[in-house]
Amino acid sequence: MLCDALQQNHQRQYPNSGRNYSYALISGRKYHKVMQCVDGQTESVHAFIDKKTGEVYKAASYKAPAKGVRYDLRLIEQREWLFENADWAGSYLYSR
């Protein structure tokens, strides 16, 4: 659902973009990576989601999340806020 929210946000902000932006989940050992893809090629890691807890982290690098949980998908109010306010650039992932 996060990938869909990011895709919709990008299409709303840039309806006539010449490039095709999409988002995909790639599962690793401990985290799901939310990847930003441009024209079918993976470009960067947008965020990390812990497989066991559903906690969302900002990406620190391609292989590791930043310290500090940004959102917890188990909490309904945080999950709803995240899906409504997620933007393709990732500004919602900065510490509050």
N, C-alpha and C positions, 0 to 999 in steps of 0.2 A: 504494500500500500504506500510505503514511503517513496518508492521508485515512481509510482503513478503520480503522486502529489508533486514530485520534483519535475516530472515531464510536463504536467499540466501548467505549472508555474512558468516554466521556460516558454511554452507555447503562447501563454497569455502575454508575457512581456515582449516576446520577439516573434510575432506571428508571421513575418515575412523573412525570417532568417534564411540565408542561403545554405546553411549547414544543418544537418540532421542530428540533433542532440537527443540522447536517450540515456537511461539509467538501468543498471543491471546489478543483481546480487551474485557475488562469487563467494562460495563457502570455503573457509579455511579450517584449520584445526580447532581454533577457539572462537573466531569471529566470522561474521558475514561481512564482506566488504561491499559497500554501496559504491559502484563504479560509475563514473561519468564517461559516456561513450560519444564520440563525434564521428559521424559518417561511418558507423559500424566498427570503429577502432576504439579500444579502451584508452582513455586519455589520462585519467587521474582517479585517485580514491577520494570519494566525497565524504564518507563517514564509515565508522565501524559499528556493528551491532553484536553484542555478546550473545552467543548461541544459547547459553544456559539461562541467563537472567533477563535478556531483552533490553539491556542498558545500551544507550546510544552514546558514542564517543566521537569527537572531532578527530580527523586524521592528523597525526603528527608527521608521518612519512608514508611511503607506499606500503611499508610492512608493519607499522605500529600505530596504535591510537594515542592521542594525547591523554595526559593524566586528567582525571576528573570526569565523572559521569555527567553528561549534559541532559539526558532525558531517560526516563524509565518507561518502556512500552507496556509494562504491567499495570501502571497507574492510568486509569481511564482519562482523567483530566489532562495529564501530560501528553498522552497519546493523541487525544483529540486536538489539543493545541498544536502539537507537532505537525499533524497532517494538514491543518488549516494554514499554518504559518511557514511551513518549509519553503525555502526559496532555493533556486538552482545554484546560486552563488555560495550558499552555506553560511550566511550571516547569522542564522538562527542557532548555529553550533558554538558561537563564542560564549564564554562564561557570562552568566547573568549578573 
